[in-house]
Each structure stands twice: as structure tokens, then as C-alpha cells.
């Protein structure tokens, strides 16, 4: 009697366990079981586009990348200021004094001297793309002093001077190509930094999509296990009815009981899996780990796939790694220009003009002008200086050849990656088709076997096996659909078109990051 009372409670337990839409026979993808635990508060429905939006807005890696962009952008502005004037102002105020006591022939002479010197200067320097440099210096010195003792005197002098200098390198350091090389390199570096930011966004979004779909897959696996539990319980009840009618041996019940126990174990495992995948998604989104999330994506599978030629054209225009390799080659070319120029002799044209005007109470006024012009030549005939320049030239040539090799290898790798992604995509698409057919046949097979069991034409073992086959077929189809969609995401990542696919406006700067770094 105790044993029968225990079994009598099972219908109530399973009624509570299996209540809800998850046990409908339909395959509505939006119907997921209510997952126990895993957070506090109200459950938040989250679509995949919403997850992508959240990660772009709040992911730590993306935020750090935008913080880096502030200094990177300013670094370009600094280099582009190379041919704009630099202006500086200097000034000083100095007060000095002395007390001198002279004793000569029995008489004392005490002299007290005080001087004040005020100096101010303005310097303007400007380079031009030919390598020439203009400089202008204007300086004012005002000195006042007084001496008190056996006699008193005071003096004031003002010196006003300015100098203009023009220096043009004629060989080493001269020429537009050599002097614009550093600016071009700064612009190339800026493009590389922008591509790195884009790659960070693409990689983070791709990871988010994988995490989201892993969470979605785990949640739907819970629904599959719950349906398996329901079928296992229903089979157990049917077995009892057959035993009661004398159409099945009591010993055959063990198979159904074992199946039910195994499904309970699988249910607990899927609950653990779904919580792990939920936490992984929340970590990527930089959200509170206690947030309860319900993934609502409908697995819509596109039928039309792009051609290899279309994919390669997109990759050549958008793939960050390929574009980076092209920029490295451009940067190396500028390095070679600098290294070749550095091997030339130093031949400089230097022109100076100065004017000096002084007004002094003691010495009167003076007005002086001075100019000079000359050519200055320096040749490193032998030694470390010449060897160092030669070493830079060799390194520049080596780096250029390596950059060419890297670009060629990157191009080949990109073509292989595109081919692999497309082939994998077509295989995954075919697997979805086959999995759907396998699931249809598995359902039909189980239905037929259940009918046979009612009339004693099948064994309990066979029905349990087909139930497991159906659960496996459901999981296989789910995995195939997720893998197919993830293959599309992987293709997007390879082509560098992830941002376009998800309609994300790519911004090279964020105002919030600028305010933080600039302290506003």
C-alpha cells in the first residue's frame, strides 16, 4: 500500500512540473520554459539586435578602445601641426644688489648698488614642406640701476632686438617627399587605429552573437528535455495501464522508470548549462549577473547565399586585417623614403638678419644691423654615424619586402578563409535540411511504435529507444540551425561586414570618452 501511495503522488508532481506552454506539441520558437533561479526581479525579454545594441553601448573592451582613440586622434593632430607656426613667450624679472665697504687711507667709503633687470622675448618658428625653417625672435631687455655712496648715480638702459633666420636643407632633410613622410605615416597610423577599433567592434559583436545563441540553444534544450520528460512519464502511465490489464509483465516497467530517471538527470544538466550560458552573455554585455534574461530570437534561416566573387569583393573593401596589411606596406614605403634621404650629405643654406637697438642713459643710443648667408656641408666619411644610417636603410628595405610578403600572404589567407566559410555555410545549410527530415521521420517512427505498443506488437525497450531518438533529432536540428546562423556570423566577420549587417553606424570617436579623457 505504501508503494502504491507513493506512485499515486506522481501525477500531481508531474502536473506541477509540466504545466505551461513548454509542453505544447507545437514547435513555436518563442515558447521557452520558465527557467528556475538564475537571477532576481522580473525576467527581461531580449532579442538578438537588442543584445548587439547593448554590447556596443556598454562592453568594457569597446569602451576602452574608444578611450584609446582620444589620445590616438590627438597624436595625428600633433603631427599635422608640423607645418604650422610654434609660438612661445619667455620673460624674467631679476632684482640684485650689493654693499661694498672700502677703507682707504683711514677713510671709509660705503657703496650700495641695486639693479633691476626685466627681460621678455617672443619666438616664432615655422617649418614648410620643403624642409626649410623660418624663425623670428624678438627680445626686450630693460635694466635699471642706482649706486649710493660717496656719490650717487642711476642708469637705465633698454635693448630692443630681433632676429630672422631661414634655414633650408638642400640634401639630407630637404624635399617635400622626405618632410611629408612623417605626416603620411601619422595619417596611416590613424587609419590603422580606426581599423583596430572596427575590428574590436566586429569581434565583440560576433562573440555576443555566439554567446546569445548559446544561451538560446541551452534554453531550448531545456524545452526539449521537458518534452522528453513528459513522454517518459506518459509512457510510464501507459505501461501501468497495460500491466493492470495483464498485457505487460511487471518487470518491463523497469525500462520506463530508468528512462524517466535519466531524463530527470538530463533536465538538471540542461538547467546548469543554461545558467552558465546566461552568465557568459551577461558578462559580455557588462550587465548585472543577477539579471534574468529570456532570449526571444526566432531562428529565421536565409535561403539565398552570396557567391564567392561577391564575398571577395566585400572582403577586399572591408576586412580589417587585409586593410591593415595594405597600410603596413604604405607605412614601410614612407620609412624607405626617410632612410634614403638620411643617407645624403648634410648641405644647408642658412640666412640670418639681426637688428639691435639700445638706449642707455650712460652710453647713449645705438642701432646695429647684421646679416649673414652661407652654405654648410657635413659629410660622414667613415664611422658609426655612417654605419647607423646604412643600418636604417637596410632595415627599411627589409621591412618593405616583409610587408609585401605579408600582404600577399594575407590576400591568399583571405581567399582561403572566404572559400572555407562559404563551403561550411553550404554544408550547414544542407545539414539543416537533413535534420528537419530526420526529425519528421523520428516523430513518425515513435508514433507508429507507440500504436504498436498499445496492441502488444512492440516492446517497451523499442519505444524508449525511439523516444531517445526523437530527443536527439530535436537537439540535432536545433544545433544545426544555430550552427548555420553562426556560420553566417562567421562569414560576416571574415568579410568585415558585421557592422553593416547589423546596421551599426561606425563612429571613430565618442563624446563621452572625449569628455572623460579631457577632464570635462
C-alpha positions, 0 to 999 in steps of 0.5 A, spaced: 500 500 500 505 504 501 508 503 494 502 504 491 501 511 495 507 513 493 506 512 485 499 515 486 503 522 488 506 522 481 501 525 477 500 531 481 508 532 481 508 531 474 502 536 473 506 541 477 512 540 473 509 540 466 504 545 466 505 551 461 506 552 454 513 548 454 509 542 453 505 544 447 506 539 441 507 545 437 514 547 435 513 555 436 520 558 437 518 563 442 515 558 447 521 557 452 520 554 459 520 558 465 527 557 467 528 556 475 533 561 479 538 564 475 537 571 477 532 576 481 526 581 479 522 580 473 525 576 467 527 581 461 525 579 454 531 580 449 532 579 442 538 578 438 539 586 435 537 588 442 543 584 445 548 587 439 545 594 441 547 593 448 554 590 447 556 596 443 553 601 448 556 598 454 562 592 453 568 594 457 573 592 451 569 597 446 569 602 451 576 602 452 578 602 445 574 608 444 578 611 450 584 609 446 582 613 440 582 620 444 589 620 445 590 616 438 586 622 434 590 627 438 597 624 436 595 625 428 593 632 430 600 633 433 603 631 427 599 635 422 601 641 426 608 640 423 607 645 418 604 650 422 607 656 426 610 654 434 609 660 438 612 661 445 613 667 450 619 667 455 620 673 460 624 674 467 624 679 472 631 679 476 632 684 482 640 684 485 644 688 489 650 689 493 654 693 499 661 694 498 665 697 504 672 700 502 677 703 507 682 707 504 687 711 507 683 711 514 677 713 510 671 709 509 667 709 503 660 705 503 657 703 496 650 700 495 648 698 488 641 695 486 639 693 479 633 691 476 633 687 470 626 685 466 627 681 460 621 678 455 622 675 448 617 672 443 619 666 438 616 664 432 618 658 428 615 655 422 617 649 418 614 648 410 614 642 406 620 643 403 624 642 409 626 649 410 625 653 417 623 660 418 624 663 425 623 670 428 625 672 435 624 678 438 627 680 445 626 686 450 631 687 455 630 693 460 635 694 466 635 699 471 640 701 476 642 706 482 649 706 486 649 710 493 655 712 496 660 717 496 656 719 490 650 717 487 648 715 480 642 711 476 642 708 469 637 705 465 638 702 459 633 698 454 635 693 448 630 692 443 632 686 438 630 681 433 632 676 429 630 672 422 633 666 420 631 661 414 634 655 414 633 650 408 636 643 407 638 642 400 640 634 401 639 630 407 632 633 410 630 637 404 624 635 399 617 635 400 617 627 399 622 626 405 618 632 410 611 629 408 613 622 410 612 623 417 605 626 416 603 620 411 605 615 416 601 619 422 595 619 417 596 611 416 597 610 423 590 613 424 587 609 419 590 603 422 587 605 429 580 606 426 581 599 423 583 596 430 577 599 433 572 596 427 575 590 428 574 590 436 567 592 434 566 586 429 569 581 434 565 583 440 559 583 436 560 576 433 562 573 440 555 576 443 552 573 437 555 566 439 554 567 446 546 569 445 545 563 441 548 559 446 544 561 451 538 560 446 540 553 444 541 551 452 534 554 453 531 550 448 534 544 450 531 545 456 524 545 452 526 539 449 528 535 455 521 537 458 518 534 452 522 528 453 520 528 460 513 528 459 513 522 454 517 518 459 512 519 464 506 518 459 509 512 457 510 510 464 502 511 465 501 507 459 505 501 461 501 501 468 495 501 464 497 495 460 500 491 466 493 492 470 490 489 464 495 483 464 498 485 457 505 487 460 509 483 465 511 487 471 518 487 470 518 491 463 516 497 467 523 497 469 525 500 462 520 506 463 522 508 470 530 508 468 528 512 462 524 517 466 530 517 471 535 519 466 531 524 463 530 527 470 538 527 470 538 530 463 533 536 465 538 538 471 544 538 466 540 542 461 538 547 467 546 548 469 548 549 462 543 554 461 545 558 467 552 558 465 550 560 458 546 566 461 552 568 465 557 568 459 552 573 455 551 577 461 558 578 462 559 580 455 554 585 455 557 588 462 550 587 465 548 585 472 549 577 473 543 577 477 539 579 471 534 574 468 534 574 461 529 570 456 532 570 449 526 571 444 530 570 437 526 566 432 531 562 428 529 565 421 534 561 416 536 565 409 535 561 403 539 565 398 547 565 399 552 570 396 557 567 391 564 567 392 566 573 387 561 577 391 564 575 398 571 577 395 569 583 393 566 585 400 572 582 403 577 586 399 573 593 401 572 591 408 576 586 412 580 589 417 586 585 417 587 585 409 586 593 410 591 593 415 596 589 411 595 594 405 597 600 410 603 596 413 606 596 406 604 604 405 607 605 412 614 601 410 614 605 403 614 612 407 620 609 412 624 607 405 623 614 403 626 617 410 632 612 410 634 614 403 634 621 404 638 620 411 643 617 407 645 624 403 650 629 405 648 634 410 648 641 405 644 647 408 643 654 406 642 658 412 640 666 412 640 670 418 638 678 419 639 681 426 637 688 428 639 691 435 637 697 438 639 700 445 638 706 449 642 707 455 642 713 459 650 712 460 652 710 453 647 713 449 643 710 443 645 705 438 642 701 432 646 695 429 644 691 423 647 684 421 646 679 416 649 673 414 648 667 408 652 661 407 652 654 405 654 648 410 656 641 408 657 635 413 659 629 410 660 622 414 666 619 411 667 613 415 664 611 422 658 609 426 654 615 424 655 612 417 654 605 419 647 607 423 644 610 417 646 604 412 643 600 418 636 604 417 636 603 410 637 596 410 632 595 415 627 599 411 628 595 405 627 589 409 621 591 412 618 593 405 619 586 402 616 583 409 610 587 408 609 585 401 610 578 403 605 579 408 600 582 404 600 577 399 600 572 404 594 575 407 590 576 400 591 568 399 589 567 407 583 571 405 581 567 399 582 561 403 578 563 409 572 566 404 572 559 400 572 555 407 566 559 410 562 559 404 563 551 403 561 550 411 555 555 410 553 550 404 554 544 408 550 547 414 545 549 410 544 542 407 545 539 414 539 543 416 535 540 411 537 533 413 535 534 420 528 537 419 527 530 415 530 526 420 526 529 425 519 528 421 521 521 420 523 520 428 516 523 430 513 518 425 517 512 427 515 513 435 508 514 433 507 508 429 511 504 435 507 507 440 500 504 436 504 498 436 505 498 443 498 499 445 496 492 441 502 488 444 506 488 437 512 492 440 516 492 446 517 497 451 525 497 450 523 499 442 519 505 444 524 508 449 529 507 444 525 511 439 523 516 444 531 517 445 531 518 438 526 523 437 530 527 443 536 527 439 533 529 432 530 535 436 537 537 439 540 535 432 536 540 428 536 545 433 544 545 433 544 545 426 540 551 425 544 555 430 550 552 427 548 555 420 546 562 423 553 562 426 556 560 420 553 566 417 556 570 423 562 567 421 562 569 414 560 576 416 566 577 420 571 574 415 568 579 410 568 585 415 561 586 414 558 585 421 557 592 422 553 593 416 549 587 417 547 589 423 546 596 421 551 599 426 553 606 424 561 606 425 563 612 429 571 613 430 570 617 436 565 618 442 563 624 446 563 621 452 570 618 452 572 625 449 569 628 455 572 623 460 579 623 457 579 631 457 577 632 464 570 635 462 
